[in-house]
Amino acid sequence: MATLTLNGKAVETSGELPKVGEKAKDFTLIQTNLDPVTLADFKGYRLVLNVHPSIDTSTCALSVKRFNEIAGQLKNTKVLSISSDLPFAQNRFCTAENLNNIITLSDYATSDFGRNYGLEMTNGPLFNLHSRVVMIIDSEGIIRYIEQVQEISKEPNYEAALEALKGVS
């Protein structure tokens, strides 16, 4: 369990994040067309997971937009924006903002992703939503970088994630 803050108040998560060097745990998430997608569907691609509480908050919206810009410049890489928002909300946001370079995925159906990756918040006003995490997974499914943002209302360190991605095949 990690202790983070939201506007300075302590928030706990459901467990420990996986470690750099470990194989990423399989997941099933829901696409905006309501079809399920698994980690195996991205085999052979580098992945940037932009995990956040809700696309309808200002910081999450900023990170989704920024990762959309970044995604347009990356080769052999898929940027997955993951939250518990309904796929309809994710699609509405991306359509309104003209975001075409990222893939939005929802954990609303089971919340297994948040629990299995140890990043679901277990108390506070965002209870049951995901904490803010950026994870890079290489084309073989190995985790190469993780940042769990300590203050949930802050953006992740985009530069550190991009730097880590440079050395990932």
Steps between C-alpha positions, in 0.01 A plus 500: 500500500621848416409822676443788259334836542208671336509873563729430794278236667621140534358240263585128508523262206396135480848353483851526367575592142684241294877545489715613209637186335192290572271359234186712471188328632237419242191718500166529330370852445211638296548706183273787399315263263430282810721215380745352750874532442782317679869560547565225241323713237796740515774236468799632308431866584659720761227625732460820695224460758359833612283396794287767664191548721255658253521659159251760626745664742730779390832328578392175337380688194837677476691171522282331239549794261877507562537125448296532180761751372782270606338193342494664159883512503575143614583199284385147584329637811141504620393748766217363713298744708341293778235605751175373649299746294228352286614447141230747389660778706846413369375506141312828553811666641733376225253598228448849648877551535584337164736248664587224254844374605412330828286201585258558789415193706260459788525288815137566590375144443704319767756743650744206479771708334510751786502232768743262323747781435463632857400851396133522593430761768334349807392818680441869445271677255634299203442166675510206252654709222857461376793694634710688245765266359715496186644164403715401204490140382740373235403295193565179698259599778762600758441809714785748439378813682241593762405832651220520755433870544513576873256792486209375288400851394840547328603393150752221445860560399464476121869562435611214727256262330623602154862464610428150632323410176812583296681190624202263462459267204 
